[in-house]
Amino acid sequence: MASEAQQPHTDPSETLSGAVARVMGEAKDWRRIMSLDAKTSLRVYLDMKSPHAYIAVRPTLELARDYRVKIDFRPYPLSYTDFGLSTTLENNERRPPSPEADRKARMYYAAAREYAKLQRIPFRSPHRLLDSELAHRAFLFAKRQALEIPFMMSVCLRGWGSGWRDYEIESLTQLRNSLACLGADLDGFEKFVGPDADGQRELTKYVEDAHASGFVGVPHYVFLDDTTGRQVGLFGREHLALIRSKLAVQGLARDDSVQAEFTHAWRGPV
């Protein structure tokens, strides 16, 4: 395994631990943003094994910074086979169904890499297929303590920063340690994330809700369009500007300086 200094990051002079510390320095602000007053809500479905969910978290939080909206982040375990990235999950090795699918998969990670560079967050393509089921149950445990975003970013920065070579997303011990580093109360953690326990039941309900909203992939945004009175489900970070415009029409901007326009090439909080 390559040493930390040899890992490819956004800034070649910055170690992975340095990059993690720099971005996690925003954690207090993430929690502050999530606690701001709100007049409407937005459901956001994410999967920690999706690089496009990883790069969507921070720009999505800008919605709550600028508008009176409560963001309800929810986990959703994508299927590699349904998504066409692999024909099987055997041995966690990616086996694309065709050369065309393989090309699309490579572009999928290449695009995420470029956007990660813009945000100055570490990224490396994964060396194997991932199982995010346990991590999502841990996410829900963290969510009960308003720690879901610091937890997800702590895991993803280390995971995506090393291509999931230095972080085992299926490891109960590592997930527990990540929660502990955030100061989470770990009482009942193992029971919550166990098979057929509360974490699994909650995750199943979220998956059902996502499908009912027209889920296609992550990030998936669900909100009530006040102009039509209908629920809208949108797949993709590129819709953030549209969502902002909808919130602006509802008069939900936190102050007059807020602009609905939002670039897909967002580089980080001002």
Residue pairs with C-beta under 8 A, 6 or more apart in sequence:
1 165
1 166
2 165
4 15
4 16
4 17
4 166
5 15
7 15
7 16
7 122
7 124
7 161
7 162
7 166
8 124
9 15
9 16
9 19
9 122
9 123
9 161
10 19
10 116
10 117
10 119
10 120
10 121
10 122
10 123
11 19
11 120
14 22
16 122
16 158
16 161
16 162
16 166
19 120
19 121
19 122
19 157
19 161
20 122
20 154
20 157
20 158
20 161
22 120
23 120
23 121
23 153
23 157
24 150
24 153
24 154
24 157
26 58
26 269
27 149
27 150
27 153
27 182
29 269
30 61
30 149
30 150
30 153
31 146
31 147
31 149
31 150
33 61
33 64
33 65
34 61
34 64
34 70
34 71
34 146
34 149
35 146
36 64
36 65
36 68
36 254
37 68
38 64
38 68
38 69
38 70
39 68
39 69
39 250
39 252
40 68
40 69
40 70
40 223
40 224
40 226
40 247
40 250
40 252
41 69
41 70
41 71
41 72
41 223
42 63
42 69
42 70
42 71
42 72
42 221
42 222
42 223
42 243
43 72
43 74
43 209
43 213
43 221
43 222
43 223
44 56
44 60
44 71
44 72
44 73
44 74
44 219
44 220
44 221
44 222
45 74
45 75
45 76
45 206
45 210
45 215
45 218
45 219
45 220
45 222
46 53
46 56
46 57
46 73
46 74
46 75
46 76
46 152
46 218
46 219
47 53
47 75
47 76
47 77
47 78
47 132
47 136
47 218
48 54
48 75
48 132
48 135
48 136
48 139
48 152
48 155
48 156
48 159
48 169
49 77
49 78
49 126
49 130
49 131
49 132
49 169
50 78
50 217
50 218
51 108
51 109
51 112
51 113
51 116
51 123
51 160
52 108
52 111
52 112
52 217
52 218
52 219
52 236
52 237
53 218
53 219
54 112
54 116
54 121
54 123
54 156
54 160
55 112
55 115
55 116
55 119
55 121
55 123
55 237
56 218
56 219
56 237
57 73
57 149
57 152
57 153
57 156
58 119
58 121
58 153
58 266
58 268
58 269
59 119
59 237
59 240
59 262
59 266
60 71
60 219
60 221
60 237
60 240
61 71
61 149
62 240
62 262
62 266
62 269
63 69
63 71
63 240
63 243
63 244
63 247
64 70
64 71
65 254
65 269
66 244
66 253
66 254
66 258
67 244
67 247
67 248
67 252
67 253
67 254
67 258
68 247
68 252
68 253
68 254
69 223
69 247
69 252
73 143
73 148
73 149
73 152
74 206
74 209
74 210
75 132
75 135
75 136
75 139
75 140
75 203
75 206
76 136
76 206
76 207
76 210
76 215
76 218
76 220
77 132
77 133
77 136
77 203
77 207
78 132
78 217
78 218
80 86
80 89
80 94
80 129
81 87
81 88
81 89
83 217
84 96
84 97
84 101
84 104
84 105
85 94
85 96
85 101
85 105
85 108
85 129
86 93
86 94
86 95
86 96
86 97
86 129
87 95
87 96
87 97
88 95
89 129
89 131
92 128
92 129
92 130
92 131
93 128
93 129
94 105
94 128
94 129
96 102
96 105
109 125
109 126
112 123
113 123
113 125
115 265
116 122
116 123
116 160
117 123
118 265
118 266
118 267
119 266
119 267
119 268
120 267
120 268
121 157
121 160
121 161
122 157
122 160
122 161
122 162
123 160
123 161
124 160
124 161
124 162
124 163
124 165
125 163
126 160
126 163
126 164
127 163
127 164
127 165
128 164
130 164
130 169
130 170
131 169
131 170
132 169
133 203
134 169
134 170
134 172
134 175
134 193
135 155
135 169
135 170
135 175
136 199
136 203
137 192
137 193
137 197
137 199
137 200
137 202
137 203
138 151
138 175
138 176
138 178
138 179
138 189
138 193
138 199
139 148
139 151
139 152
140 148
140 192
140 199
140 202
140 203
141 179
141 184
141 189
141 192
141 193
141 199
142 148
142 150
142 151
142 152
142 179
142 182
142 184
145 184
145 185
147 179
147 182
147 184
150 182
151 178
151 179
151 182
151 184
154 178
154 181
154 182
155 167
155 169
155 175
155 178
158 166
158 167
159 166
159 167
159 169
167 174
168 174
169 175
172 190
172 193
175 193
176 186
176 189
176 190
179 186
179 189
180 186
191 197
192 198
192 199
193 199
193 200
194 200
210 220
210 222
213 220
213 222
213 231
213 233
214 233
215 233
215 235
216 235
217 235
217 236
218 235
219 235
219 236
219 237
220 233
220 234
220 235
221 232
221 233
221 234
221 235
221 239
221 243
222 231
222 232
222 233
222 234
223 231
223 232
223 243
223 246
224 230
224 231
224 232
225 231
225 232
225 246
226 246
226 249
226 250
227 246
227 249
232 246
234 242
234 243
237 264
238 264
240 262
240 264
241 260
241 261
241 262
241 263
241 264
244 260
244 261
244 262
245 260
247 253
247 260
248 258
248 260
